[in-house]
Amino acid sequence: MIRVGIFGATGYAGYELLRWLQRHPQARVVFTTSESSAGKTLADVIPGPLDAPLIAPDDAPLGDVDVVFLALPHGVAAQMARRARGAGVRVIDFSADFRLATPEAYRRWYGHEHPAPELLPAPYGLPELYRALLRDAPLIANPGCYPTGALLGVAPLLMAGALTDPLIIIDAKSGVSGAGRVPKQNTHFVEVNESLAPYSIGQVHRHVGEMMQEAHRIARGVTPEIVFTPQLLPVSRGILSTIYLRVPETWSETQARAVYTAQYAGEPFVRVLPAGQLATLAHTTGTNVCAISVTLARPGLLIVISSEDNMVKGAAGQAIQNMNVMFGLAETLGLL
């Protein structure tokens, strides 16, 4: 039995993690923390079926657990990771603190010095690409929600060296839960409802650095250049990414799709849709699955659509998938 601690259980991702872990046959949650609600129970803070005592992060009994999940803000997570690693506890971090491989890259995209540079680099927790690096890892960087869908959507072509143009255009629409539980003016119901709002477009969104780093790592033949448009969609959860790529003009749609089916053959959480189907949010809501459709718009221009639940495959589910790999369990355990 894996003994688990959750830091940040009252956030959307932490709450979703606890919900899934309660159904995991080989995991037992030992403690849940909240900085602002310590001393209360989870049901006191969030109405719903889940309940657990909330303790202050500094009171967490690290000696009683095998792994901790850090559903904490950037910067804060790295400090807690340092403390957990010092106690010999494994870490799966939901924040961006360990997704970028160097302190310089972190400073470039997050605007301040890295809080625990001695823990870099950490394995990037996208099992479909880096499974071998995650086994027995002391610390795993859980990918961002946008990069998860985007990278799974482009990886087969990058790894096959199939792109004829380095430019990759990604238009991604996310449910409001991706913005976190802390209220912001642009995420209030009256601001989001019946609207669709782009933000941080081009190459300025923080997740672009993460996408570029991993795309460069796996690419063959070209040095990818990503232009990214995130948009806030008036739904609770889900991300739909529409990706435009250049492939050889001699390719058929069947040939392009075959690259994806070959890459993801046997992957339990990636579903390549058959010809005639386009990925939608409904394909993946409430699951740890990424659904991918492949369409040839015209010779040489491929449109890939990637769908995921940002709270599951984009956060809590993927973290559990990483835990399963880390401890040598069946990857699907607790996730089906």
C-alpha positions in Angstrom: 0.0 0.0 0.0 1.4 3.4 -1.0 1.0 6.0 1.7 0.1 9.4 0.2 0.1 13.0 1.4 -1.7 15.8 -0.5 -0.6 19.4 -0.2 -3.2 21.8 -1.4 -6.3 19.6 -1.1 -8.8 22.5 -1.4 -7.7 23.6 -4.9 -9.5 22.1 -8.0 -6.6 19.8 -8.8 -6.0 18.7 -5.2 -9.7 18.0 -4.7 -9.8 16.0 -8.0 -6.8 14.1 -6.9 -8.3 13.1 -3.6 -11.5 12.0 -5.4 -9.6 9.6 -7.6 -7.2 8.3 -5.0 -10.1 7.2 -2.8 -10.8 4.6 -5.5 -7.2 3.5 -5.9 -6.8 0.0 -4.5 -3.1 0.4 -3.7 -3.1 4.0 -2.2 -4.0 5.3 1.2 -4.2 9.1 1.8 -2.6 9.8 5.2 -2.9 13.6 5.3 -4.4 16.5 3.4 -3.2 20.1 3.9 -4.6 23.6 3.4 -2.7 26.8 4.2 -5.9 28.9 4.6 -8.3 26.2 6.0 -6.2 24.3 8.5 -8.2 23.0 11.4 -11.3 22.6 9.3 -12.4 19.6 7.3 -12.6 19.4 3.6 -16.5 19.2 3.7 -16.5 22.5 5.8 -14.7 24.2 2.9 -16.1 22.5 -0.2 -19.7 21.2 -0.1 -19.7 17.7 -1.6 -19.1 14.0 -0.9 -15.4 14.2 0.0 -14.2 14.8 3.6 -10.9 14.8 5.3 -9.2 16.7 8.1 -7.1 19.6 6.8 -3.8 20.4 8.5 -1.3 23.1 8.1 1.5 22.3 5.6 4.1 22.7 8.3 2.4 20.1 10.4 2.4 17.4 7.7 3.9 14.2 9.0 6.3 13.4 6.2 7.7 10.4 8.0 4.4 8.7 7.6 4.1 8.8 3.8 5.9 7.3 0.8 5.0 10.1 -1.7 3.5 13.6 -1.6 1.5 15.4 -4.3 2.1 19.1 -4.4 -1.0 21.0 -5.7 0.6 24.3 -4.6 1.4 27.6 -6.3 4.6 28.0 -8.3 7.5 28.8 -5.9 5.8 27.4 -2.9 5.8 23.9 -4.4 9.6 23.9 -4.9 10.2 24.8 -1.3 7.9 22.0 -0.1 9.6 19.6 -2.6 13.0 20.4 -1.0 11.6 19.6 2.4 10.0 16.4 1.3 13.1 15.2 -0.5 15.1 16.0 2.6 12.9 13.6 4.5 13.4 10.9 1.9 9.8 11.2 0.5 9.1 11.0 -3.2 7.4 14.0 -4.9 4.9 14.5 -7.7 4.6 18.2 -8.3 1.6 19.8 -10.1 3.2 23.3 -10.3 5.6 24.5 -13.0 8.5 24.6 -10.6 10.2 21.4 -12.1 8.8 21.3 -15.6 11.6 23.4 -17.1 15.0 21.8 -17.1 17.2 24.8 -16.0 17.0 27.7 -13.6 17.6 30.0 -16.5 14.5 28.7 -18.4 12.4 29.0 -15.2 13.6 32.6 -14.8 12.7 33.4 -18.4 9.2 32.1 -18.2 8.2 32.8 -14.5 10.1 36.0 -13.9 12.1 35.1 -10.7 14.9 32.8 -9.5 14.2 29.2 -9.0 13.5 28.3 -5.4 15.2 24.9 -5.4 17.7 24.7 -8.3 19.5 21.8 -6.8 16.5 19.6 -7.6 16.7 20.3 -11.3 16.3 18.7 -13.8 13.4 16.4 -12.9 11.8 13.9 -15.2 8.9 15.3 -17.2 5.8 13.3 -16.3 4.3 12.5 -19.6 4.3 8.7 -19.5 3.5 8.2 -23.1 6.8 9.8 -24.0 9.1 9.3 -21.0 7.9 6.2 -19.2 11.4 4.8 -18.7 12.6 7.9 -16.9 9.7 7.9 -14.4 10.3 4.5 -12.9 11.7 4.9 -9.4 12.1 8.6 -9.9 12.4 10.6 -6.6 10.6 13.6 -8.1 8.3 14.0 -11.1 7.2 17.2 -12.7 3.5 16.7 -13.7 3.0 18.5 -17.0 0.8 21.5 -17.5 -2.7 20.9 -18.8 -2.2 22.7 -22.1 1.2 21.1 -22.9 -0.2 17.6 -22.2 -2.8 17.8 -25.0 -0.5 19.8 -27.3 2.5 17.5 -27.0 0.5 14.3 -27.4 -1.0 15.9 -30.5 2.3 16.7 -32.1 4.7 14.0 -30.8 4.2 11.3 -33.4 5.0 13.6 -36.3 8.0 15.2 -34.5 9.4 11.8 -33.5 9.0 10.5 -37.1 10.8 13.6 -38.5 7.7 14.1 -40.7 7.2 17.9 -40.5 8.2 19.9 -43.6 7.9 23.2 -41.8 9.0 24.0 -38.2 6.0 26.2 -37.5 3.3 24.6 -35.3 0.2 26.6 -34.7 -1.9 25.6 -31.6 -5.3 27.0 -30.9 -6.4 25.7 -27.5 -9.7 26.3 -25.6 -9.9 25.5 -21.9 -12.6 25.2 -19.3 -12.6 27.7 -16.5 -11.4 25.3 -13.9 -7.9 25.6 -15.5 -7.7 29.1 -14.0 -7.8 27.7 -10.5 -10.2 28.2 -7.6 -8.9 31.6 -6.5 -11.4 34.2 -7.9 -10.3 36.5 -10.6 -12.4 39.1 -12.4 -12.1 37.4 -15.8 -13.3 34.1 -14.4 -16.5 35.3 -12.8 -19.6 33.7 -14.3 -20.9 36.9 -15.8 -17.5 37.5 -17.5 -17.1 34.0 -18.9 -20.7 33.0 -19.7 -21.7 33.3 -23.4 -18.2 34.4 -24.4 -14.9 33.1 -25.7 -11.9 35.0 -24.6 -8.3 34.6 -26.0 -5.4 35.6 -23.7 -1.6 35.6 -23.7 -1.5 34.8 -27.4 1.5 34.2 -29.6 4.6 33.1 -27.6 4.0 34.7 -24.2 1.9 32.2 -22.3 4.1 30.5 -19.7 3.3 27.0 -21.1 5.0 27.9 -24.4 8.4 27.4 -22.8 7.4 24.0 -21.6 6.0 23.0 -25.0 9.0 24.2 -26.8 11.4 22.4 -24.5 9.8 19.1 -24.9 9.1 19.5 -28.6 12.8 20.3 -29.2 13.7 17.2 -27.1 11.8 14.7 -29.2 11.9 16.4 -32.7 13.8 14.9 -35.6 14.7 16.9 -38.7 13.3 20.3 -37.7 13.6 22.7 -34.8 10.0 23.3 -33.9 8.6 26.8 -33.5 5.3 27.0 -31.6 2.7 29.8 -31.8 0.1 29.3 -29.1 -3.4 30.8 -28.7 -5.1 29.8 -25.4 -8.8 30.7 -25.0 -11.1 30.6 -22.1 -14.2 28.5 -22.9 -17.4 28.9 -20.8 -17.4 25.3 -19.5 -16.2 23.9 -16.2 -13.6 21.5 -17.5 -11.9 20.2 -20.6 -9.3 21.4 -23.2 -9.7 21.1 -27.0 -6.5 21.9 -28.9 -6.6 22.4 -32.7 -3.1 22.0 -34.1 -2.0 22.9 -37.6 1.1 21.2 -39.1 2.9 20.9 -42.5 3.6 17.3 -43.7 4.8 16.0 -47.0 2.3 16.8 -49.8 2.4 13.2 -51.0 0.9 12.0 -47.7 -2.7 10.8 -47.6 -4.8 11.2 -44.5 -4.6 7.5 -43.9 -0.8 7.6 -44.0 -0.8 10.5 -41.5 -3.2 8.7 -39.1 -1.1 5.5 -39.3 1.8 7.4 -37.8 -0.4 8.2 -34.8 -1.9 4.7 -34.4 1.6 3.2 -34.5 3.0 5.7 -31.9 0.2 5.1 -29.5 -0.5 1.4 -30.1 -1.0 -0.1 -26.6 -1.2 3.2 -24.8 -4.2 2.9 -22.4 -4.9 6.6 -22.2 -4.5 7.8 -25.8 -7.2 7.1 -28.3 -6.6 7.9 -31.9 -10.1 8.3 -33.5 -11.0 6.6 -36.8 -11.5 8.5 -40.1 -14.6 10.7 -40.1 -14.5 11.4 -36.3 -13.3 14.7 -34.8 -12.2 14.9 -31.2 -14.6 16.8 -28.9 -14.7 17.5 -25.2 -17.3 14.9 -24.8 -14.8 12.2 -25.8 -12.7 12.7 -22.7 -14.7 14.5 -19.9 -14.2 12.8 -16.6 -11.5 10.4 -17.9 -7.8 10.2 -18.0 -7.9 9.8 -21.8 -6.5 12.1 -24.5 -8.5 11.7 -27.7 -6.9 12.7 -31.0 -8.3 13.1 -34.5 -6.3 13.6 -37.7 -7.6 15.4 -40.7 -5.8 16.3 -44.0 -7.2 19.7 -44.9 -5.4 19.7 -48.2 -2.2 18.2 -49.5 0.6 19.0 -47.0 -1.6 20.6 -44.3 -2.7 18.4 -41.4 -5.1 19.4 -38.7 -4.8 17.5 -35.5 -7.4 17.9 -32.7 -6.5 16.8 -29.2 -9.1 16.6 -26.4 -8.5 16.0 -22.7 -10.1 16.7 -19.3 -7.8 19.3 -17.8 -8.6 18.2 -14.3 -7.8 14.5 -15.0 -5.3 13.8 -17.8 -4.2 17.4 -17.5 -3.7 17.2 -13.8 -4.8 14.7 -11.1 -5.3 11.6 -13.3 -1.9 12.0 -15.0 -0.3 12.5 -11.5 -1.8 9.1 -10.4 -0.6 7.6 -13.7 2.9 8.9 -12.8 2.6 7.5 -9.3 1.7 4.1 -10.7 4.8 4.1 -13.0 7.0 5.5 -10.2 6.1 2.6 -7.9 6.0 -0.2 -10.5 2.2 -0.6 -10.5 -0.1 -1.2 -13.4 -0.4 2.1 -15.1 -4.1 2.0 -15.3 -4.6 1.1 -11.6 -7.3 3.4 -10.1 -7.9 5.3 -13.4 -10.3 3.1 -15.3 
